[in-house]
Every structure is written in structure tokens, then in C-alpha cells.
Amino acid sequence: MHTLSSIQRNAARVIAISVLIYLTGCAGMSEREKSTAIGAGAGAIGGSILTGGSAAGAIGGAAIGGVIGHEIKK
């Protein structure tokens, strides 16, 4: 079971790093797109932390954060 937990933590880290790399390419994005991307990145990191490194937590957090970020700039 220890190996699976380690794999999940590493997957969550990869997702979070991927989102952060994606955010560096925001120069040509609208304010709404930037907010969506930032919300997804923050949600992925938060979801990963709250679930102890779970990839599912990171993905769920990214989805929720993206929706919130998108709705803030309406």
C-alpha cells in the first residue's frame, strides 16, 4: 500500500507542476482565461494537499478551481 500512496503523491505533484508550467504561457490570454487557469492551478495544489497527495484530489481541485476562476471574471 505504501507504493500506491507514493505513486499518487508523485502523480499529484506532476499535475501541479504541469499546471504551473502552463500558467507561464498566459501572455496571450484574456483576463477570464487567466483567472480560469490560475483557479485550476490553485485548485490542483489545494486538492492535492487536502487529500494527502491524491491524484484524484488534484484533478477534482483543478476542476473546481477552474470553474470558480472562470465565474469570478464574469
Secondary structure, 3 states (H helix, E strand, C coil): CHHHHHHHHHHHHHHHHHHHHHHCCCCCCCHHHHHHHHHHHHHHHHHHHHCCCCHHHHHHHHHHHHHHHHHHCC
